Amino acid sequence: MTVKGRTVVMEIDGASAPITAGNFIDLVQRGVYNGLVFHRVVREPQPFVVQGGDPQSKNPNFPPEQLGTGSFVDPATRQARYIPLEILPDGAKVPIYHQTLDTAGVTAPPKLKHRRGAVAMARSASPDSASSQFYITLADVNFLDGSYAVFGYVTEGMEIVDKIQQGDRIESMKVVKGIDNLKTERKS
């Protein structure tokens, strides 16, 4: 991801969050994130998150106070695409879908935790409302563990993420390696 001419490298974990990671990589490959704004930056009272990925933010005239409500609309179907909440409990072989770990009665922590630099899907109150908006954690925010789908981590450039301001744009985002590992669902 390029922001302000500087590169942020994220490692996406498709083994632990296959649907969430696949959705994100598909959107990256489609160029959906290019030109979008980080519309939410929370550093006070303590470092929390930077959030972007609302497709409405591509339009510079869209009211900034309404950002955070948009979803990816698939051009083929003209429908918003949502993905299920997907969290892999530590030690489990398959993720829990459609519910938080607490709601599912799972006491194990998630494999992918909200540590500093976590990349996760933003959503509304509905567990299955994630689409294109994502956030990067600015600190360890363990209280989100088990409630939101982490699908990767920033591996280089966290100092750049620390300087992102509300209104900064994602100049571009691309997959630099591993795309051959992406499996797509084939419908017959």
ABEGO torsion letter per residue (X at the ends): XBBGGBBBBBBBBAAABAAAAAAAAAAAAAGAABGBBBABBBAOABBBBBBBGBAAAABAABBAAABGABBBBBAAAGBBBBBBBBBBBBGBABBBBGBBAAAAGBABBBABBBBBGBBBBBBBABAAABBABBBBBABBBAAABGABBBAEBBABGAAAAAABBBGBBBABBBBABGAAABBBBBBX
